Each structure stands twice: as C-alpha cells, then as structure tokens.
Amino acid sequence: MRNRDTVSWNTLISGYVNSGKLERAWGFLESMRQCGLDLDAYTFSSMLKGVASASRLDLGQQLHSLIFKHAHAGNVYAGSALLDMYAKCERAKDAYIVLQHMPQRNSVSWNALISGFVQSGDREAAFWLLDSMENEGVKPEDGTFAPLLTLLDDHEFFKLTTQVHAKIMKHGLEWENTVCNAAINSYSECGSIEDAKKLFDSVVFRDIVTWNSMLAAYLVHGDEDSAFRLFIDMQWLGIEMDVYTYTSMISACFEEACENQGKSLHALVIKKGLEQSLPISNTLIAMYIKLGNGSMEGAISVFKSMDSKDRVSWNSMLTGFSQVGLSEDALELFAHMRSLDTEIDHYALSAVLKSCSDLATLLLGQQVHALALKFGFESNEFVGSGLVFMYSKCGIIKNARNSFEETFQSSSVTWNAIIFAYAQHGLGHAALDLFHMMRARRIKLDHITFVAVLTACSHIGLVEVGYGFLLSMETDYGIPPRMENYACAIDLFGRAGLVNEAKALVDSMPFQPDMMVWRTLLGACRSSGNMELACQVGNRLLELEPEEHSTYVLLSDMYGRLKKWGDHARLKRLMRERGVRKVPGWSWIEVQNQVHSFNAEDRSHPLCEDIYPLLEGLMDEVRKLGGDANSDDSSQQMEIWFGTL
C-alpha cells in the first residue's frame, strides 16, 4: 500500500494481537510512531488487549504514558482497555485509580475493574464496586455478575448468592447462560445442590457449560449416580460433549466400585476419536492408577498410546509406579525422561525419591538429590520430605536431618517426614522433641503427625504417653483420630504385650475397623502368643479378605510355632481350595550402583554358587552356638551374603 493511514496500521496491529504475536504488534506500533502517524484510541485498545493477555505490565505502563502524551486519557475505549490491562496484570488498585480519572465510565470499565478485584480475591471491594456502579446509574450486565458469583464458594455465602440471583432476575438477566452457569456453580459451592438443580431445570437454552456445571455440582456433592444419569441424558439428546465433560466423568470413576463405568468411558473416548486428547488421556491414566487392583496395565497402555505427553503424563506414571511398588519401573521411566530432555519438576523428583526409598538405593538417591540441587528444588517441601525418607530408609539419619534443615519448614509435610525418620530408627525421644518443637513454632498438625508420634512411642515403649496422644488428638488439637491412628495405638499396646488393651481399643473405635487394624491386632496376638484371640481375629480376616495371602501365612506360621499341626494343615488345605498362593518375599541390596534382588531359594543370580556355601557356613556357626538356624534359604540371608561377597 502506498498510502497507509492509521486505520490500516490499526488493522494490522489488531491482527497480530489476536493471533498472539505481541512482539510483532509492538514492532508495528513503533513503526507507526517513527512514521509520525497519530496513535488513536483504537491503536491503544488493541495493544493493551495483547499486553493484558501476555501480562506484560512493563509494556502496559509504557502505553499508559503514551496515552497521556497523545491526549487520550479521557477516551472511554482507551481508558477501559488500560483499566483492563492493570486488572489482568493483578494491579487492581492501579486499575481503580484509572477508573477514578475517567471522565466517562461505561459498563465495560466497571466490569473490567470488578473482574480485577475478583481475580485478586478481594470479595469486599468487588461487591462495593457493584454498589458504586449501580449508584452511578450504570446497569450491570452478565459480565458483571458472572465474575462476582465465582467469589461465593462456601456455605457462609449462601444468603449472598440468593441476593445476587435476585439482582440478576431484577435486571432481566436470568436467561443469560453466563450468569446461569456461574449461579449453578455458586449454589453448588455453597452447599445447595437442590437450588443448583432447580436453576438448571429452569434454563431453557442450555449450552455445554450449563451441562458441565450441573455435572460438576453432582460430583462435588458425591452424587455420582445423578451425574451418570445426566451424562446419559446428554448422549440421548445429542449434546456435543467437550474435553471437560469427559475428564469430569472419568474423574468420578477413581473408586474401585466404578471400574466398569471407567472402562466404558474409555471405550466411548476411543469411539469418539478423543484418545489423543492430552487432558483426557492424563485423566484416564490417573483413573487406572487410582483404581488399583491390577489396573496399572491400563495406565501403561494409555501412556504408550499417546502421541504427545506433557509433564502431567510423565509424573502420573512415575507416581503410579511408586504407589503400587513397581519402583524399578519408576526409576527406568525417570531415566527415559532424562534421556528425552523432558522438563523435570518437583512432582517427578518426589515420586522418584519414593522409589529410591523403597529400594534403599543410596547412590541413585544421591544422584536425584544432585538433580534437585541443580534444578533448585532442594527446599521444596515435597522434595525435601522425599530426601528425608530416602536417607532414613538408607540408614543415614544425619543426612535425613540435613535435608530437613535445608527445606522450608512452614507446613507439616517435612516435619512429619523427619519425625517418622527418627521414630523408625528407634530414636523416639528425638522424634518427640521434634514434635514439641513443631508445636512451639505453631506448625499446623495433622493426623499424619500423630501417626509419626504414636510410631515413635511404640518403638520405645512409651505406652501411656502414646495412648495419651491418641486421647488428646480431638480434645486438645481438634483432629479426629483416623483409622491409621488407631492402628498405631493398637501396635503400641501389642509391642508392650498388652493384647487385651489392644482388643478393647478396637472394640471402642467410633467406626468399623478395617483390614489394617485387624492385621495389626493379629500381629500383636502373634507376638504375645495369645492363640485364642489370634484365631478369632484370623477367622475374621479370612471372612473379610478370603484372597489375602498374608493372613494365611501369618496364621500358618503361628500354628507351626505352637506345633498345632492339624490347624496348620487345615489352613494349607483352605489356601489350596480357595486358590490362594503365597506371594514370595523379595530382598535387595545395592552394590556398585546396581540393585540385586533375591527371592527365597533363589538360584538365578550368577554368584549363587558362591553365596550358598557361605550361607551354609553361617548356619553351622549359628547351630554350634545353640541358635535356631532356619533351614529355609530366605531372601534376607541371600541379600546379606551377597553383600559380604
């Protein structure tokens, strides 16, 4: 073009801004100035829109100066765009100053300012601005009420939600989808699923956000059945579902009882051709991991089928492998991540540190520690607690304490980790000292803190002190004891030989004991030799979990020790009839940065011909000293002698 006017330049700048190319747009703005062209309100409006989207406050402030220089400070379009820029750059007070100096203010100006205060979470200021807007005679719009409703997210705001809803109806906006959708969410967050459903039913023209809002409301309130019925209605009505619809419904299938629905949703995703959607694939991975019960294969299958993966995909798999005990797979996956130069964050590091802890691989753990230092995550509370656990499991309590000292100590995460570390090393008094220090620093306690404290008391025999902690949890700290806390207290009594007290505690629990509690009590019976109670508890466990091999093994071992061969044989026969097989135990040892695994009676290791003679020699020495040399080639014995070699 030979003759380029301001309109031509503005059109080009607007195009670059709308395509997200702010730097190119800024370059054309500079060219306009060099050509001596006037910058008008539309120039500034377009540029400020791009600056707001990119949160480039520095450029926005330069544009603010130019607006004054070109005498556009009183223009409502330039002023509204400037106000919106400050609001989106989280400078709500600066946005308010701009509004005060605008000679003419419209609904766009007020809405931008209200959104800015909503974004900063200033509920009081946002609603004060609504009143000021109405007092000035400016009529609120759907863009006014929708952001305000997002601030009403708790039971205490239910009355305010109804008042805002009444205002919406007063201004004739009850048919606007944006405010209806926001009001459904608000009613749900305030605890009234009934009002959310009533509003949903009153909406004549529902868009996908309306349906998703109601789905989310049902799921927030734990009403999965109603959510699935609504989802089926959407299918029957031919509603075009989006990514949010599928991720919400898949997230509702994280419990084992919903496994079939989860798999059906996976099939539907494939049918709709959405299996390569990153958010949907990530949610499917999370679903299979949380389902447990051998569903890790499903997560692996989804992960392998993904054409593109983000950090969430990798971190989910790392966490999944760690949670189900596939620690070696987690370490291999992490090595693969590193080879692909995938960005490593604190979630990945904390997951892989858990695997290092489970395998007690010190050298690998130290390498991960070096990576944490390299990437600047050593003070992150999750990475820090992972380092504490890793060094503790590897037997180096000093390094665990050093990692604790280098971590931010503002929450209970790292404190719980170090208290656990000292407790598991038998340093119960040091663990209790840390607990008292934690209280002195006003760190918020949680039920995990008391699991750690009760473990410490259990390991050093402080029965009365530990039981006192359990009794004081709710009365003194406002933390209701959970199943894990009761299990620790039962272990506390069991280690002290107080089996009757342990049983009385089980009977007094305010909820039904789970498998963990019954197994802990069975272990206490085994330690004290109380066969009568052990049989009762064992039979209870066999009824509740007939396929759990560890119960059979524990009872069988007890019968064998007491020479009750008839009961021993009966239990073995019951295992065969029910198809229950003992899962072999494994032990491992790290030698020269390589982990060696051993199973009972294992002959697969290349050095087994050297290990067994040493093992037999040790057994002979034990027998000469009058000890009980177990004839079984246990995995622990194999591990120890390989380390000796």
MARFI-612552 format. One record per residue (C-alpha): residue in three letters; x negated, y, z. Coordinates in steps of 0.2 Angstrom, whole numbers, padded with zeros to 4 digits, always signed. Each point is the difference from the previous one (the first is absolute). Example, Ala and Ser with C-alpha at 12.3 -4.5 7.8 and 13.67 -1.06 7.14 Angstrom:
2
ALA-0062-0022+0039 SER-0006+0017-0003 
//
This chain:
645
MET+0000+0000+0000 ARG-0007+0017-0005 ASN+0012+0010+0011 ARG+0001-0008+0018 ASP+0011+0009+0012 THR+0003-0003+0019 VAL+0014-0012-0004 SER-0011-0011-0011 TRP-0013-0001+0014 ASN+0013-0003+0013 THR+0007-0015-0010 LEU-0017-0008-0001 ILE-0004+0003+0018 SER+0017-0008+0005 GLY-0004-0015-0011 TYR-0016-0003+0008 VAL+0007+0002+0018 ASN+0014-0012-0004 SER-0012-0013-0006 GLY-0010+0002+0016 LYS-0015+0008-0008 LEU-0003+0014+0012 GLU-0018+0004-0005 ARG+0005+0002-0018 ALA+0014+0011+0004 TRP-0011+0011+0011 GLY-0013+0001-0014 PHE+0014+0008-0012 LEU+0005+0012+0014 GLU-0018+0006+0001 SER+0000+0001-0019 MET+0016+0011+0001 ARG-0008+0012+0012 GLN-0016+0001-0011 CYS+0011+0004-0015 GLY+0008+0014+0010 LEU+0018-0007-0001 ASP+0012+0004+0014 LEU+0004-0014+0012 ASP+0019+0000+0003 ALA+0010-0008+0014 TYR+0002-0016-0011 THR-0019-0002-0002 PHE-0001+0001+0019 SER+0015-0012+0003 SER-0007-0013-0011 MET-0018+0001+0007 LEU+0006+0000+0018 LYS+0011-0016-0004 GLY-0016-0009-0005 VAL-0010+0006+0015 ALA+0014-0005+0012 SER+0000-0018-0008 ALA-0019-0001+0002 SER+0000+0008+0017 ARG-0014+0012-0006 LEU+0002+0013+0013 ASP-0016+0009-0006 LEU+0007+0003-0017 GLY+0017+0005+0007 GLN-0008+0014+0010 GLN-0009+0006-0015 LEU+0017+0001-0009 HIS+0008+0009+0015 SER-0013+0014-0003 LEU+0003+0000-0018 ILE+0019+0002+0003 PHE-0004+0016+0010 LYS-0012+0006-0013 HIS+0013-0002-0014 ALA+0014+0008+0011 HIS+0011-0016+0000 ALA+0001-0001+0019 GLY+0018+0005+0000 ASN+0005-0012-0014 VAL+0012-0013+0006 TYR-0007-0014-0011 ALA-0018+0003+0004 GLY+0004+0003+0018 SER+0010-0017+0001 ALA-0014-0009-0009 LEU-0013+0007+0012 LEU+0010-0004+0015 ASP+0002-0018-0006 MET-0018-0001-0003 TYR-0004+0004+0018 ALA+0013-0011+0007 LYS-0006-0015-0010 CYS-0018+0004+0005 GLU+0006-0002+0018 ARG-0001+0019+0004 ALA+0018+0003+0005 LYS-0004+0016+0010 ASP-0009+0008-0015 ALA+0016-0005-0010 TYR+0011+0009+0013 ILE-0011+0015-0002 VAL+0003+0000-0019 LEU+0019-0002+0003 GLN+0000+0015+0011 HIS-0008+0011-0013 MET+0011-0005-0014 PRO+0012+0014-0004 GLN+0012-0012-0008 ARG+0003-0018+0007 ASN+0010-0014-0008 SER+0004-0018+0005 VAL-0015-0006-0009 SER-0011+0011+0012 TRP+0009-0006+0015 ASN+0000-0018-0005 ALA-0019+0000-0003 LEU-0003+0007+0017 ILE+0012-0012+0009 SER-0009-0014-0009 GLY-0017+0006+0006 PHE+0005+0000+0018 VAL+0009-0017-0002 GLN-0017-0006-0007 SER-0009+0006+0015 GLY+0013-0008+0011 ASP+0006+0016+0008 ARG+0018-0004+0003 GLU+0004+0015+0010 ALA-0007+0013-0013 ALA+0008-0009-0014 PHE+0018+0001+0007 TRP-0003+0018+0006 LEU-0004+0004-0019 LEU+0016-0009-0005 ASP+0010+0012+0012 SER-0010+0015-0007 MET+0003-0005-0018 GLU+0019+0000+0004 ASN+0000+0016+0010 GLU-0008+0008-0015 GLY+0014-0006-0011 VAL-0010-0012-0010 LYS+0011-0016-0003 PRO-0009-0016+0004 GLU-0002-0014-0013 ASP-0003-0018-0001 GLY-0019+0004+0000 THR+0003+0009+0016 PHE+0008-0014+0010 ALA-0009-0015-0007 PRO-0017+0004+0008 LEU+0008+0005+0016 LEU+0009-0017+0002 THR-0017-0009-0001 LEU-0004+0009+0017 LEU+0014-0009+0009 ASP-0007-0017+0003 ASP+0004-0005+0018 HIS+0015-0003+0010 GLU-0001+0017+0009 PHE+0004+0008-0017 PHE+0016-0009-0003 LYS+0011+0015+0005 LEU-0011+0012-0011 THR+0002-0012-0015 THR+0019+0001+0001 GLN-0001+0019+0001 VAL-0011+0001-0015 HIS+0012-0012-0009 ALA+0014+0012+0004 LYS-0010+0015-0007 ILE-0003-0011-0016 MET+0019-0003-0002 LYS+0004+0019+0004 HIS-0011+0005-0014 GLY+0008-0013-0012 LEU-0016-0010-0002 GLU+0006-0017+0006 TRP+0000-0007-0018 GLU-0018+0004-0003 ASN-0010-0016+0000 THR-0016+0008+0008 VAL+0009+0006+0016 CYS+0011-0016+0001 ASN-0016-0011-0001 ALA-0009+0010+0013 ALA+0015+0000+0011 ILE+0001-0019-0001 ASN-0018-0002+0005 SER+0003+0013+0014 TYR+0015-0009+0007 SER-0010-0017-0001 GLU-0015+0008+0009 CYS+0011+0007+0014 GLY+0007-0017+0003 SER+0017+0001-0008 ILE+0001-0013-0014 GLU+0019+0001+0000 ASP-0001+0019-0005 ALA-0013-0004-0013 LYS+0012-0014-0007 LYS+0015+0012+0001 LEU-0010+0013-0010 PHE-0006-0012-0013 ASP+0017-0006-0003 SER+0006+0017-0003 VAL-0013+0004-0013 VAL+0009-0001-0017 PHE-0015+0001-0012 ARG-0014-0010+0008 ASP-0018+0001-0007 ILE-0013-0013+0003 VAL-0007+0010+0015 THR+0018-0001+0008 TRP-0001-0019-0001 ASN-0018-0001+0006 SER+0005+0012+0015 MET+0014-0012+0006 LEU-0012-0015-0003 ALA-0013+0008+0011 ALA+0013+0005+0013 TYR+0005-0019+0002 LEU-0017-0006+0001 VAL-0006+0013+0013 HIS+0015-0006+0011 GLY-0005-0018-0003 ASP+0016-0004-0010 GLU-0009-0011-0014 ASP+0017-0009-0004 SER+0008+0017-0004 ALA-0015+0005-0010 PHE+0000-0016-0011 ARG+0019+0002-0003 LEU-0003+0018-0006 PHE-0014-0006-0011 ILE+0011-0013-0008 ASP+0013+0014-0003 MET-0013+0010-0009 GLN-0003-0015-0011 TRP+0018-0003-0004 LEU+0003+0018-0004 GLY-0015+0001-0011 ILE-0009+0013+0010 GLU-0018+0002-0007 MET-0011-0003+0015 ASP-0017+0008+0002 VAL-0016-0005+0009 TYR+0006+0007+0017 THR+0015-0012-0001 TYR-0010-0015-0003 THR-0014+0004+0013 SER+0014+0004+0013 MET+0008-0017-0002 ILE-0016-0010-0001 SER-0005+0009+0016 ALA+0016-0007+0008 CYS-0006-0018-0003 PHE-0016+0001+0011 GLU+0008-0012+0013 GLU+0000-0019-0003 ALA+0019-0001+0000 CYS+0000+0010-0016 GLU-0013-0010-0010 ASN+0013-0006-0013 GLN+0006+0018-0003 GLY-0018+0006-0002 LYS-0004-0013-0013 SER+0017+0004-0009 LEU-0005+0018+0000 HIS-0017-0005-0007 ALA+0008-0010-0014 LEU+0012+0015-0004 VAL-0016+0012-0001 ILE-0007-0012-0013 LYS+0016-0001-0009 LYS+0001+0019-0001 GLY-0018+0001-0006 LEU-0006+0010+0016 GLU-0013-0012+0006 GLN-0014+0012-0006 SER+0007+0014+0011 LEU-0013+0004+0012 PRO+0011+0005+0015 ILE+0011-0016-0003 SER-0014-0011-0001 ASN-0008+0007+0016 THR+0016-0003+0009 LEU+0002-0018-0006 ILE-0018-0003+0006 ALA+0005+0007+0017 MET+0016-0010+0000 TYR-0009-0017-0003 ILE-0013+0004+0013 LYS+0012+0004+0013 LEU+0011-0015-0004 GLY-0014-0011+0007 ASN+0004-0018-0001 GLY-0012-0004-0014 SER+0006+0014-0011 MET-0018+0007-0003 GLU+0000-0009-0016 GLY+0014+0011-0006 ALA-0010+0016+0005 ILE-0015-0007-0009 SER+0010-0004-0016 VAL+0008+0018-0001 PHE-0018+0008+0003 LYS-0008-0010-0014 SER+0014+0004-0012 MET-0002+0019+0002 ASP-0008+0009-0014 SER-0005+0015+0011 LYS-0003+0000+0019 ASP-0002+0015+0012 ARG-0007+0001+0017 VAL+0017-0006+0008 SER-0001-0016-0011 TRP-0017-0004+0006 ASN+0002+0004+0018 SER+0016-0010+0001 MET-0009-0015-0006 LEU-0014+0003+0012 THR+0012+0002+0014 GLY+0010-0016-0005 PHE-0015-0011-0001 SER-0006+0006+0017 GLN+0017-0002+0008 VAL+0002-0018-0005 GLY-0018-0005+0004 LEU-0007-0001-0018 SER-0015+0010+0006 GLU-0012-0007-0013 ASP+0012+0005-0014 ALA+0002+0018+0007 LEU-0019+0002+0000 GLU-0001-0007-0018 LEU+0014+0012-0005 PHE-0009+0015+0008 ALA-0016-0005-0009 HIS+0010+0000-0016 MET+0006+0017+0004 ARG-0017+0007+0003 SER-0006-0007-0017 LEU+0014+0009-0009 ASP-0004+0016+0009 THR+0018+0001+0007 GLU+0001+0014+0013 ILE-0002-0006+0017 ASP+0011+0008+0014 HIS+0002-0003+0019 TYR+0014-0013-0003 ALA-0012-0011-0010 LEU-0014+0001+0012 SER+0011-0004+0015 ALA+0007-0015-0009 VAL-0017-0007-0005 LEU-0007+0003+0018 LYS+0014-0011+0007 SER-0005-0014-0012 CYS-0018+0003+0006 SER+0006-0001+0018 ASP+0009-0016-0003 LEU-0015-0008-0008 ALA-0012+0008+0012 THR-0011+0005-0015 LEU-0012+0012+0008 LEU-0010+0005-0015 LEU+0015+0002-0011 GLY+0008+0011+0014 GLN-0015+0010+0001 GLN+0000+0003-0019 VAL+0018+0006+0001 HIS-0005+0011+0015 ALA-0013+0008-0012 LEU+0013+0003-0013 ALA+0011+0008+0013 LEU-0014+0012+0004 LYS-0003+0003-0019 PHE+0018+0004-0003 GLY+0002+0010+0016 PHE+0013-0011+0008 GLU-0010-0005+0016 SER+0010+0011+0011 ASN+0017-0005-0007 GLU+0010-0009+0014 PHE+0004-0015-0010 VAL-0017-0003-0007 GLY-0007+0004+0017 SER+0011-0013+0008 GLY-0005-0013-0013 LEU-0018+0003+0003 VAL+0003-0002+0019 PHE+0009-0017-0003 MET-0013-0006-0013 TYR-0015+0004+0012 SER+0010-0008+0015 LYS+0004-0016-0010 CYS-0019-0001-0005 GLY-0005+0001+0018 ILE-0008+0018+0000 ILE+0010+0009+0013 LYS-0012+0015+0000 ASN+0002+0003-0019 ALA+0019-0001+0003 ARG-0001+0014+0013 ASN-0011+0010-0011 SER+0013-0001-0014 PHE+0013+0005+0013 GLU-0010+0015+0005 GLU-0002+0006-0018 THR+0019-0001-0004 PHE+0013+0013+0003 GLN+0008-0005+0017 SER+0017+0009-0002 SER+0011-0015-0001 SER+0002-0017+0008 VAL-0007-0010-0015 THR-0018+0001+0004 TRP+0002+0000+0019 ASN+0010-0016-0002 ALA-0013-0008-0011 ILE-0014+0004+0013 ILE+0010-0006+0015 PHE+0004-0016-0009 ALA-0019-0002-0004 TYR-0005+0001+0018 ALA+0014-0011+0005 GLN-0005-0014-0012 HIS-0018+0001+0006 GLY+0005-0003+0018 LEU-0004+0018+0005 GLY+0017+0003+0007 HIS-0005+0014+0012 ALA-0008+0010-0014 ALA+0016-0002-0010 LEU+0011+0006+0015 ASP-0012+0015+0002 LEU+0003+0004-0018 PHE+0019-0001+0003 HIS-0001+0012+0014 MET-0011+0012-0010 MET+0013-0001-0014 ARG+0013+0005+0012 ALA-0011+0014+0007 ARG-0002+0007-0018 ARG+0019-0001-0002 ILE-0001-0012-0015 LYS+0017-0006-0004 LEU+0002-0019+0006 ASP+0009-0013-0010 HIS+0005-0018+0003 ILE-0016-0006-0008 THR-0010+0010+0013 PHE+0008-0011+0013 VAL-0003-0016-0010 ALA-0019+0005+0001 VAL+0001+0004+0019 LEU+0010-0016+0004 THR-0013-0010-0010 ALA-0014+0008+0010 CYS+0008-0004+0016 SER+0003-0018-0006 HIS-0018-0003-0004 ILE-0006+0006+0017 GLY+0013-0007+0011 LEU+0009+0016+0006 VAL+0017-0008+0001 GLU+0008+0013+0011 VAL-0007+0015-0009 GLY+0005-0007-0017 TYR+0018-0005+0006 GLY+0001+0018+0008 PHE-0004+0007-0018 LEU+0014-0010-0007 LEU+0013+0006+0013 SER-0006+0018-0002 MET+0001+0001-0019 GLU+0018+0007-0001 THR+0001+0008+0017 ASP-0016+0010+0000 TYR-0004+0001-0019 GLY+0017-0001-0009 ILE-0006-0015-0010 PRO+0012-0015+0000 PRO-0010-0016+0001 ARG+0000-0010-0016 MET-0002-0018-0004 GLU-0019+0001-0001 ASN-0001+0008+0017 TYR+0010-0014+0008 ALA-0011-0013-0009 CYS-0016+0009+0007 ALA+0008+0000+0017 ILE+0004-0019-0001 ASP-0018-0003-0006 LEU-0005+0010+0016 PHE+0009-0012+0011 GLY-0005-0015-0009 ARG-0019+0003+0001 ALA+0002+0003+0018 GLY+0009-0017+0002 LEU+0017+0008+0004 VAL+0011-0010-0012 ASN+0016+0002+0011 GLU-0002+0019+0000 ALA-0003-0001-0019 LYS+0016-0010-0003 ALA+0010+0012+0012 LEU-0006+0015-0011 VAL+0006-0009-0016 ASP+0017-0003+0008 SER+0001+0019+0006 MET-0004+0007-0017 PRO+0014+0012-0007 PHE+0000-0008-0017 GLN-0002-0018-0006 PRO-0018-0006+0000 ASP-0008-0003-0017 MET-0012-0014-0006 MET-0015+0010+0006 VAL+0006+0001+0018 TRP+0005-0019+0000 ARG-0017-0004-0007 THR-0009+0011+0013 LEU+0010-0009+0014 LEU-0004-0017-0008 GLY-0019+0005+0001 ALA+0002+0005+0018 CYS+0008-0017+0004 ARG-0014-0009-0009 SER-0013+0009+0010 SER+0008-0004+0017 GLY+0005-0018-0005 ASN+0018+0003+0004 MET+0007-0013-0012 GLU+0018+0001+0005 LEU+0002+0018-0005 ALA-0012-0003-0015 CYS+0012-0013-0006 GLN+0015+0012+0002 VAL-0009+0014-0009 GLY-0007-0012-0013 ASN+0017-0007-0004 ARG+0007+0017-0001 LEU-0013+0005-0013 LEU+0003-0016-0010 GLU+0018+0005-0001 LEU-0003+0018-0005 GLU-0015-0003-0012 PRO+0001-0019-0005 GLU-0013+0004-0014 GLU-0013+0009+0010 HIS-0015-0012+0002 SER-0009+0009+0014 THR+0014-0005+0013 TYR-0002-0019-0005 VAL-0019+0002+0001 LEU+0000+0008+0017 LEU+0013-0012+0008 SER-0010-0015-0008 ASP-0016+0006+0008 MET+0008+0002+0017 TYR+0008-0018-0001 GLY-0017-0007-0005 ARG-0009+0009+0014 LEU+0012-0007+0013 LYS-0001-0017-0008 LYS+0019+0000-0004 TRP-0003-0010-0016 GLY+0019-0004-0003 ASP+0005+0018-0001 HIS-0016+0003-0010 ALA+0005-0013-0013 ARG+0019+0006+0000 LEU-0006+0017-0004 LYS-0012-0006-0014 ARG+0015-0010-0007 LEU+0011+0015+0001 MET-0013+0010-0010 ARG+0000-0013-0014 GLU+0019-0001-0001 ARG+0002+0019-0001 GLY-0014+0001-0013 VAL-0011+0011+0012 ARG-0018+0000-0004 LYS-0014+0007+0011 VAL-0008+0015-0008 PRO-0019-0003+0002 GLY-0010+0013+0010 TRP-0014+0009-0009 SER-0015+0009+0008 TRP-0013+0011-0009 ILE-0016+0008+0002 GLU-0009+0014-0009 VAL-0018-0004-0005 GLN-0011+0011-0011 ASN+0016+0010-0005 GLN+0009-0016-0006 VAL+0015-0007+0009 HIS+0000-0019+0003 SER+0016-0009+0004 PHE+0002-0017+0009 ASN+0015-0011+0003 ALA+0000-0015+0012 GLU-0009-0015-0007 ASP-0006+0011-0014 ARG-0012-0008-0012 SER+0001+0013-0014 HIS-0014+0011+0005 PRO-0017-0003-0009 LEU-0009-0001+0017 CYS+0012-0012+0009 GLU-0014-0014+0000 ASP-0010+0012+0011 ILE+0014+0006+0010 TYR+0007-0017+0006 PRO-0016-0007+0008 LEU-0002+0016+0010 LEU+0018-0001+0005 GLU-0002-0018+0006 GLY-0016+0004+0009 LEU+0010+0014+0010 MET+0014-0012+0004 ASP-0013-0013+0007 GLU-0008+0014+0011 VAL+0018+0005+0006 ARG+0004-0019+0005 LYS-0017-0002+0009 LEU+0005+0015+0011 GLY+0017-0008+0004 GLY+0010+0012-0011 ASP+0015-0004-0011 ALA-0007-0001-0017 ASN+0015+0001-0012 SER-0003-0013-0014 ASP+0009+0011-0013 ASP-0010+0010-0012 SER+0008+0016+0004 SER-0002+0015-0012 GLN-0007+0010+0015 GLN-0014-0012+0002 MET-0004+0000-0018 GLU-0001+0019+0000 ILE-0012+0000+0015 TRP-0012-0012-0007 PHE+0000+0007-0017 GLY-0005+0017+0008 THR-0014-0010+0009 LEU-0006-0007-0016 
//
